[in-house]
Amino acid sequence: MSVLNDTWRFLVERRLWPLLILLIAAVAAVPMLLSDEPAPPAAAPAVAVKADKAAVLAEAPIVTAAADGDRSGRRLVLGSRKDPFKPQATPTPTPTPEVAKPATTSADTAASTPETGGSTPPVGASPAPVTGAPVAPTPKKKYELYELTVRFGASDVNQPPRRDVKRLQALPSNEEPVLIYLGVLEDKKTAVFMVDSGIVAQGDGECKPSRTTCETIHIREGETEFLDVPGENGEVTDAESGAQYQLDVIKIRKKSTTNAGQAKAAKARVSKRGKQILRARIAGDGPLRYRYDKKSGRLEKLTKKAYKAVVARAAKAARASF
């Protein structure tokens, strides 16, 4: 109580007691103001428009009785008259004239589009072959054949005679074989001739294995080779002691055929006498470095390993003959 008394005396001395009374009154009034409910809002005045509408409705009713003249008249409505209780008829579609279609096969039906009721082939699948379509004929196998045309004769003649030479044919003759035509190389541009021993060759041709040891001559179209045949005294002076021949390769003709029998017969067509001379030469001087391929009709040069094997077989055969 001393605290309250002291506080009151303090306020009286300071003349602040009216402020204390106002604070007490405010604290007491706040709960009373919060507990009161707000009054409902006043009703809005009636709109004059509603009053006008009510007056109009009161004077003229919404529904009026139809007069006799109105009943005899026809009621006009939009559209055609319909009976709500009558079932509606389904309209029948007008048939469309069908267009004649070409006859299709089973393969065409399988590849038809969705519009025609078929199935669409998967993406990337190749179309099925149409029955009756023309089929491209299978190309026939071609066989290559080679023919050689040369001029060969004595070099002192203005122009040696022209002749066609078949494989293993001896030039100028079988009795005096200076050259033997072996065939065409794989490049189809080079003719190969076997040179008789002791003959010296010079000209555009290439001696194999070397110019000093000339076993064969490689010569092409348009090239010329001179062949010196020494006589008994080792000189090339006249026909008795020796001679010089001239070889001109005019043309290496290449042709092909689809007849297997004709190709086989052409490749097997060789000079029989030249074949005997070649065998005698191989028996005396050893095998050549070439092999004739019957399938291609060309000469194939043997590798060193293959050539050694051929030499070994030839030596073995020679020993067995004794």
HELIX and SHEET records of a PDB file:
HELIX    1   1 SER A    2  ARG A   14  1                                  13    
HELIX    2   2 TRP A   17  SER A   35  1                                  19    
HELIX    3   3 ALA A   48  GLU A   59  1                                  12    
HELIX    4   4 ASP A   68  SER A   72  1                                   5    
HELIX    5   5 SER A  106  ALA A  110  1                                   5    
HELIX    6   6 PRO A  114  THR A  116  5                                   3    
HELIX    7   7 ALA A  260  ALA A  268  1                                   9    
HELIX    8   8 LYS A  272  ASP A  285  1                                  14    
HELIX    9   9 LYS A  304  SER A  321  1                                  18    
SHEET    1   A 5 ARG A 162  VAL A 165  0                                        
SHEET    2   A 5 TYR A 143  ALA A 154 -1                                        
SHEET    3   A 5 ALA A 243  THR A 257 -1                                        
SHEET    4   A 5 THR A 224  VAL A 229 -1                                        
SHEET    5   A 5 VAL A 200  GLY A 203 -1                                        
SHEET    1   B 5 ALA A 170  PRO A 172  0                                        
SHEET    2   B 5 PRO A 177  VAL A 184 -1                                        
SHEET    3   B 5 THR A 190  VAL A 195 -1                                        
SHEET    4   B 5 CYS A 214  ARG A 220 -1                                        
SHEET    5   B 5 GLU A 206  PRO A 209 -1                                        
SHEET    1   C 2 TYR A 290  ASP A 293  0                                        
SHEET    2   C 2 ARG A 298  LYS A 301 -1                                        
END                                                                             
